[in-house]
């Protein structure tokens, strides 16, 4: 796995942990999680500098929702952790 994909994967994991802390009262439950992630990732992380093309928040939200559906539908579940799968796909999407 490339260094950039590893860094993006780590940012996605950090976003998940931060989101869970922010939504601790609901144990991380947030129907609009992708909007929160994309806002945090575009404004408060290094993600825009790591991707080949700077993401627009709404486009990133779209991709996060699509990736969640795609990853959840893989049967049997992939050996690859969700954050690594998302990192690979986002790198391609924003090339």
DRENVOBA-721865 format. One record per residue (C-alpha): residue number from 0; x, y, z. Coordinates in Angstrom, 2 decimals. Example, Ala and Ser with C-alpha at 12.3 -4.5 7.8 and 13.67 -1.06 7.14 Angstrom:
BEGIN
  seq     east    north       up
    0    12.30    -4.50     7.80
    1    13.67    -1.06     7.14
# end
This chain:
BEGIN
  seq     east    north       up
    0     0.00     0.00     0.00
    1     1.42     3.39    -0.94
    2     2.44     5.94     1.67
    3    -0.30     8.36     0.51
    4    -3.02     5.73     0.77
    5    -1.75     4.80     4.23
    6    -1.93     8.46     5.31
    7    -5.44     8.85     3.90
    8    -6.47     5.64     5.64
    9    -5.14     7.00     8.93
   10    -7.08    10.25     8.42
   11   -10.27     8.30     7.78
   12    -9.71     6.32    10.98
   13    -9.06     9.58    12.87
   14   -12.27    11.05    11.44
   15   -14.18     7.98    12.63
   16   -12.73     8.23    16.13
   17   -13.39    11.97    16.30
   18   -16.94    11.51    15.01
   19   -17.58     8.87    17.65
   20   -16.35    11.28    20.35
   21   -18.52    14.13    19.06
   22   -21.54    11.81    18.90
   23   -20.73     9.97    22.14
   24   -24.22    10.64    23.55
   25   -25.71     8.58    20.70
   26   -22.82     6.07    20.69
   27   -21.70     7.36    17.30
   28   -25.12     7.13    15.66
   29   -25.53     9.87    13.04
   30   -27.67     9.39     9.95
   31   -25.80    12.23     8.24
   32   -22.35    10.94     9.13
   33   -20.96    11.40     5.61
   34   -21.60    15.16     5.70
   35   -19.81    15.42     9.03
   36   -16.87    13.35     7.75
   37   -16.52    15.33     4.54
   38   -16.65    18.65     6.39
   39   -14.02    17.53     8.89
   40   -11.83    15.94     6.23
   41   -11.89    18.96     3.88
   42   -11.56    21.68     6.54
   43    -9.68    20.15     9.46
   44    -7.37    17.52     8.02
   45    -4.57    17.10     5.51
   46    -6.78    15.17     3.07
   47    -7.01    17.96     0.46
   48    -3.20    17.99     0.22
   49    -2.94    14.21    -0.10
   50    -5.44    13.64    -2.89
   51    -4.41    14.25    -6.50
   52    -7.27    16.76    -6.86
   53    -8.70    18.93    -4.08
   54   -12.10    17.54    -3.04
   55   -15.26    19.63    -2.92
   56   -17.14    18.79     0.28
   57   -20.34    17.75    -1.49
   58   -18.47    15.48    -3.91
   59   -16.59    13.87    -1.05
   60   -19.89    13.31     0.78
   61   -21.27    11.59    -2.32
   62   -18.23     9.31    -2.57
   63   -18.31     8.42     1.13
   64   -21.96     7.36     0.91
   65   -21.31     5.35    -2.26
   66   -18.25     3.68    -0.72
   67   -20.20     2.78     2.41
   68   -22.85     1.07     0.30
   69   -20.27    -0.68    -1.86
   70   -18.14    -1.88     1.07
   71   -21.20    -3.05     3.02
   72   -22.46    -5.07     0.05
   73   -19.27    -7.09    -0.50
   74   -19.88   -10.71     0.37
   75   -17.98   -12.26     1.93
   76   -16.65    -9.17     3.73
   77   -13.28    -8.05     2.37
   78   -10.04    -8.71     4.23
   79    -9.22    -5.04     3.72
   80   -10.32    -2.67     6.52
   81   -12.94    -0.14     5.46
   82   -10.56     2.81     5.82
   83    -8.00     1.22     3.48
   84   -10.69     0.37     0.95
   85   -12.06     3.94     1.08
   86    -8.55     5.44     0.83
   87    -7.79     3.47    -2.34
   88   -11.11     4.35    -3.93
   89   -10.96     8.04    -3.00
   90    -7.46     8.33    -4.45
   91    -8.78     6.98    -7.74
   92   -11.94     9.10    -7.66
   93   -10.01    12.33    -7.14
   94    -7.25    11.57    -9.65
# end
